[in-house]
Amino acid sequence: MKFNKTTLKNGLRIITVPITDHPSVTVLVMAETGSKYENRETNGLSHFLEHMLFKGTPKRPNATDVSRELDGIGAQYNAFTSNEYTGYYVKTAPHQFDTSLEILSDIYLNPLFKKEEMEKEKGVIVEEVRMYKDIPQRIVGDVFMELVYGDQPAGWKVIGSEENVKSFTRDQVVAYKDSQYVAESTIVIVAGSFDEPKIVDQISKAFAPIKTSKKKAKLVVTESQSAPTIKTYFKETDQTHLIIGVRSFRVTDPRAPIITILSTILGKGMSSRLFAKMRDELGICYYVNADQDAYTDHGVFEISAGVDNTRVKEAIVGILEECKKLKTELVSPAELKKAKDYLSGNMLLGLETSDARGEFCAYQEIVKGKIESPEEITAKIQAVTAEQIKDLANEIFVDRSLNMAIVGKYKDDSQFKEYFTFA
């Protein structure tokens, strides 16, 4: 996969990912900011700001003006907020690129932040908060992060609380945007079919008015744990939803390819160990998966599942047993090869579209500080050995790093403590 990166004098980064004769082109603007750049009072502000950027500019005074124009060129468009970045994208046919770039730069640089629109959007986001409270799979993720990281940005919800959302003022939103949406924290990515010789000049002109002040830094995550921890959330559910996880390491750690293989062996695909154990053998759940959730300065390895309410102990013990096997037994050459081929194949399949390639590059630029090609990533994956997997399993699967969040008909954690251990 070919890509080029240009950094302008003002700090704005431009990444181009040409795809010859592709039927689409995606323009993605990523701001290197998210909920980890907030404090307790402003938690949720990054997400609120994301919503407000679609609510009008001097050139397009109303939200319908923005959406009508984008719909009128047959665009797909949306935005998203995470812990460490916020993104806005427009995907169109190649001949509509100039228009999509102009609209996207306009909403990013010139939002009106009308007070009446802010008040309406508060209601929308409050309902979004409430919607997530009805989804156990979403709740258990929030409970898990709060358990592991506590009262610091890494442990807070990206969306914030109802109370915070209702309290935001126009001055807060404007000040946050002015401090965070600056040239040095902004990346413009274009992926697909476009005119390469003039693209950097086009983007430079479109984003010329961007502020050039220094952006606010995020707080460094602090971690402290010496024994297994459990956090329950009572909810009348037909299933018990749980996440079992251990502290791991940041996304740039050299062990990243190893833990990626380990997670694939345990819980990616219908032939993974946990899928075979929990679903095919025990018939105890519909979904189970494992993943490394890594950030710029910390990481956590998670196994999540939704299980039969009457068989929760069986599920927890079964998950921990599969983890412990990796500590004592070497993965066979055949299983190791399968995991490597699964990862390499799925990565390439996931890069078929222009928006996928744009996000692939943008994510790496922000969280890794550099972009690795699929070929480079594949080479690192292929170099992982069975001995490295066993060593890493012994390093991370220890009681002092063990955590579990559980959502269901439980009011305390006493019934789980006895068997929640790798011992």
Secondary structure, DSSP 8 states (H G I E B T S, - for coil): ---EEEE-TTS-EEEEEE-TT-S-EEEEEEES--GGG--TTTTTHHHHHHHHTTS--SSS-SHHHHHHHHHHTT-EEEEEE-SS-EEEEEEE-GGGHHHHHHHHHHHHH-----HHHHHHHHHHHHHHHHHHHT-HHHHHHHHHHHHHH-SSGGGS-TT--HHHHHH--HHHHHHHHHHHSSGGGEEEEEEES--HHHHHHHHHHHTTT---S------------SS-EEEEEE---SEEEEEEEEE---TTSTTHHHHHHHHHHHHSSTTSHHIIIIIIIS--EEEEEEEEEE-SS-EEEEEEEEEEGGGHHHHHHHHHHHHHHHHHS---HHHHHHHHHHHHHHHHHTTSSHHHHHHHHHHHHHHTSS---HHHHHHHHHT--HHHHHHHHHHHSSGGGEEEEEEES-S-SHHHHTT-S--
